[in-house]
Amino acid sequence: MSLGRLIITGVSSGIGKALAEAALEAGYEVLGVGRRSCDAIESHARGQFFQANLTDPIAVEAIPLLSAVSGPTILINNAGTIGPIASTAEVGHEELAHCMHLNVVAPMRLTARFLQEVEGEKQVYFTGSGAANYPIEGWAAYCASKAAVHQYAEVVAMEHPKVRIHAFRPGKVDTPMQAVIRESSSQAFADKAHFIDAYEQGELVKPEQVAQKLLQVFVADSEIPVIFSTSNI
Ligand SMILES: NC(=O)c1ccc[n+]([C@@H]2O[C@H](COP(=O)([O-])OP(=O)(O)OC[C@H]3O[C@@H](n4cnc5c(N)ncnc54)[C@H](OP(=O)(O)O)[C@@H]3O)[C@@H](O)[C@H]2O)c1
């Protein structure tokens, strides 16, 4: 019997991949959703993958949201993009729409479907960000998208007081997204040196550490705020 069922978007790298691996190891069933799968899901009897480009509304509506047979069903809206790193005047409609569809619209639709369709105990998580609260020059689309996600989580949590609904801030995590940040143009992103420095000083959190914190949160008895930092767990 499994501990529960996790539906995780964006399992091919970074936080989502680390969480899929840790959850399978811990005894959960994992349905990975995204453009690409990962070895842990492909090689495990409790792993499944559903291919979907989350910027495609038809693909989002087709994701199978099956309830766990035992334990909770847990949705992790994790797939995301840093979006265009550029001054606002340089960013066109297509780039903005891509960032907002992936980071905001897909998690909103998936969550609404999940809350309607899944039966039994359920929990919903969004991979939020400190960028929801702190403006970062050159990251307008990303900051706005994560602020939207945090507020969406707050509203859905009010509407569903019996369901655990959270957005978590994972800190600066050593994933391919951070590599994209370090490789961006320093003209567009004034604070880039700070991110390179944090990486070189070994200050980035490992995605495996974030995954372990989340496993603790899934079974926590204590009250956790809707928006929390994994470093506080
Ligand atoms: N790293 C950090 O410091 C940090 C900090 C705060 C928040 N976050 C958030 O953490 C989440 C995970 O990011 P990460 O840092 O782990 O970066 P990552 O390694 O780049 O992971 C992003 C994931 O999203 C998937 N994805 C991208 N475009 C997609 C699409 N169109 N359809 C479906 N899946 C798509 C990617 O898979 P494919 O390319 O295979 O589709 C990948 O699995 C994001 O929401 C990010 O905003 C990260």
Ligand as a Chemical Component Dictionary entry (heavy atoms), coordinates in Angstrom:
data_LIG
# 
_chem_comp.id                   LIG 
_chem_comp.type                 NON-POLYMER 
_chem_comp.pdbx_formal_charge   0 
_chem_comp.three_letter_code    LIG 
# 
loop_
_chem_comp_atom.comp_id 
_chem_comp_atom.atom_id 
_chem_comp_atom.alt_atom_id 
_chem_comp_atom.type_symbol 
_chem_comp_atom.charge 
_chem_comp_atom.model_Cartn_x 
_chem_comp_atom.model_Cartn_y 
_chem_comp_atom.model_Cartn_z 
_chem_comp_atom.pdbx_ordinal 
LIG N1  N1  N 0  15.758 27.376 -8.671  1  
LIG C1  C1  C 0  15.396 28.366 -7.873  2  
LIG O1  O1  O 0  16.239 29.069 -7.278  3  
LIG C2  C2  C 0  13.945 28.634 -7.618  4  
LIG C3  C3  C 0  13.599 29.583 -6.639  5  
LIG C4  C4  C 0  12.258 29.858 -6.401  6  
LIG C5  C5  C 0  11.292 29.195 -7.120  7  
LIG N2  N2  N 1  11.635 28.289 -8.086  8  
LIG C6  C6  C 0  10.555 27.619 -8.824  9  
LIG O2  O2  O 0  10.749 26.225 -8.767  10 
LIG C7  C7  C 0  10.055 25.618 -9.853  11 
LIG C8  C8  C 0  10.948 24.568 -10.488 12 
LIG O3  O3  O 0  12.068 25.207 -11.054 13 
LIG P1  P1  P 0  13.552 24.635 -10.951 14 
LIG O4  O4  O 0  14.343 25.653 -10.242 15 
LIG O5  O5  O -1 13.521 23.242 -10.453 16 
LIG O6  O6  O 0  13.990 24.752 -12.482 17 
LIG P2  P2  P 0  14.103 23.713 -13.679 18 
LIG O7  O7  O 0  15.069 22.660 -13.324 19 
LIG O8  O8  O 0  14.315 24.552 -14.875 20 
LIG O9  O9  O 0  12.662 23.035 -13.735 21 
LIG C9  C9  C 0  11.596 23.535 -14.482 22 
LIG C10 C10 C 0  10.667 22.368 -14.814 23 
LIG O10 O10 O 0  9.532  22.898 -15.521 24 
LIG C11 C11 C 0  9.331  22.100 -16.694 25 
LIG N3  N3  N 0  8.731  22.866 -17.769 26 
LIG C12 C12 C 0  9.258  23.965 -18.386 27 
LIG N4  N4  N 0  8.459  24.350 -19.385 28 
LIG C13 C13 C 0  7.407  23.484 -19.403 29 
LIG C14 C14 C 0  6.248  23.369 -20.216 30 
LIG N5  N5  N 0  5.989  24.213 -21.216 31 
LIG N6  N6  N 0  5.384  22.347 -19.957 32 
LIG C15 C15 C 0  5.642  21.471 -18.967 33 
LIG N7  N7  N 0  6.713  21.532 -18.161 34 
LIG C16 C16 C 0  7.583  22.538 -18.385 35 
LIG C17 C17 C 0  10.736 21.632 -17.072 36 
LIG O11 O11 O 0  10.693 20.445 -17.820 37 
LIG P3  P3  P 0  10.832 20.323 -19.414 38 
LIG O12 O12 O 0  11.815 21.366 -19.855 39 
LIG O13 O13 O 0  11.265 18.916 -19.576 40 
LIG O14 O14 O 0  9.461  20.581 -19.917 41 
LIG C18 C18 C 0  11.338 21.338 -15.705 42 
LIG O15 O15 O 0  11.013 20.031 -15.289 43 
LIG C19 C19 C 0  9.658  26.758 -10.782 44 
LIG O16 O16 O 0  8.281  27.043 -10.600 45 
LIG C20 C20 C 0  10.506 27.924 -10.300 46 
LIG O17 O17 O 0  9.918  29.155 -10.567 47 
LIG C21 C21 C 0  12.947 28.003 -8.350  48 
# 
loop_
_chem_comp_bond.comp_id 
_chem_comp_bond.atom_id_1 
_chem_comp_bond.atom_id_2 
_chem_comp_bond.value_order 
_chem_comp_bond.pdbx_ordinal 
LIG N1  C1  SING 1  
LIG C1  O1  DOUB 2  
LIG C1  C2  SING 3  
LIG C2  C3  SING 4  
LIG C2  C21 DOUB 5  
LIG C3  C4  DOUB 6  
LIG C4  C5  SING 7  
LIG C5  N2  DOUB 8  
LIG N2  C6  SING 9  
LIG N2  C21 SING 10 
LIG C6  O2  SING 11 
LIG C6  C20 SING 12 
LIG O2  C7  SING 13 
LIG C7  C8  SING 14 
LIG C7  C19 SING 15 
LIG C8  O3  SING 16 
LIG O3  P1  SING 17 
LIG P1  O4  DOUB 18 
LIG P1  O5  SING 19 
LIG P1  O6  SING 20 
LIG O6  P2  SING 21 
LIG P2  O7  DOUB 22 
LIG P2  O8  SING 23 
LIG P2  O9  SING 24 
LIG O9  C9  SING 25 
LIG C9  C10 SING 26 
LIG C10 O10 SING 27 
LIG C10 C18 SING 28 
LIG O10 C11 SING 29 
LIG C11 N3  SING 30 
LIG C11 C17 SING 31 
LIG N3  C12 SING 32 
LIG N3  C16 SING 33 
LIG C12 N4  DOUB 34 
LIG N4  C13 SING 35 
LIG C13 C14 SING 36 
LIG C13 C16 DOUB 37 
LIG C14 N5  SING 38 
LIG C14 N6  DOUB 39 
LIG N6  C15 SING 40 
LIG C15 N7  DOUB 41 
LIG N7  C16 SING 42 
LIG C17 O11 SING 43 
LIG C17 C18 SING 44 
LIG O11 P3  SING 45 
LIG P3  O12 DOUB 46 
LIG P3  O13 SING 47 
LIG P3  O14 SING 48 
LIG C18 O15 SING 49 
LIG C19 O16 SING 50 
LIG C19 C20 SING 51 
LIG C20 O17 SING 52 
# 
